[in-house]
């Protein structure tokens, strides 16, 4: 009998109205890179169980890293339920998983069977590709994850999934020239064949070396061209929360009361794509057992959709969107007893322009490769702040004239969406540190003020 079955069987014996159990087994290989060489190879095997109990509309939970404690977790959750207030709006957990269409390229047996030595070879390829006479130091990491997930509840739902992930990051630093500079390369996907270790290292070295001897841009308004990695940061830390059903109905979204209204330029499209092949957040069912599907958020400039889990959907009298998430580290799912609403893959759909074409169309601009310290200053207004610290290029009359020094950008999301002037055809998976996965192309926005640091 599985850990989930033991938990649910005991819940039924205790006459608990509803009980949900999630069991996650993970194999994680991590290779850490320091001082231009492999510093550590670590392999972990994790097993975690989460239990959520709903009794007399009181919701409580418990979790453990010892699956043998399944019965104990149910009793702990039930005991703590007496301390909770009834959630009168609660309806029920799902009773069956209605399978949607199959998603390709989310599981690779080669990643399940990969050894620490093989992972180290991939990391070394990343290091070698980043090596350059002007690069003084290389740091980074490689993570390979395989997992098995089971979600079941006392209403009869039982679904399971096997998944694999690989993600690599390289930071290249240089002491050449007038000031220290850096560059980053990153790639993440679900199958070994789609992962290019050489590209990770090459991208980091190219950004770093191309940033040597930067010039200080003048303060003022620019056409800002955000490379995919920086777009991913904006999607995760500026965009995402505004499309949460909870945030929307709490009046904390900068788009509250604007559903079905125009909030962006005509050809701008943003979706939550749970079915993207190779997508880090792609999955056939969410973390409550609902079938997932691609969900429009902005369609031809119009605000079309919100995402939610069961709890927050019931609270507002709405239907859940299949966005219950128990986000795992470094990738995949966890066995957190209580899920939260989150997008699976925030994805901007491209309109066919190449990055070079976007640059050629730009008269006065800055190209931004990497953003740091991105956060909402005033979430209800959509004001945000970020610092462009790496991969900055000064553009004049359609040409890259020089690398640029760091600039600070303080802007507004609704204003930026009304000034998108170009979306590239170079979409890639972006996985920021401790963040949500996204699928992002190059994006250009007009009339953004940049302040040199």
Protein Blocks (a to p, Z undefined) as FASTA:
>chain_A
ZZklmmmmmmmmnopabacdddddddddddddeehiafbdcddddddddddddeehiacd
dddfbfklmmmmmmmmmmmmmmpccdfkbcbdcfbdcdddddehibcfklmmpcfklmmm
mmmmmmmmmgcfklmbdcddddddddddddddfeopacdddddddddddddddfehjbdc
ddddddddfbfklpcfklmmmmmmmmmmmmgoiacddeddddddddfklmmmmmmmmmmm
mmgfklmmnopafkgoighiafbdfklccdddfkbghiakbcfbdceopacddddfbggh
iafbdcddfklmmmnopacehiaccdddfehjdfbfbdcdddfbdcdddehiafklmmmm
pmbdcddfbdchiacfblmnopacdddfehpacdeehiafbdcddddddddfklmmmmcc
bdcfkbccdddehiacddddddddehiacddZZ
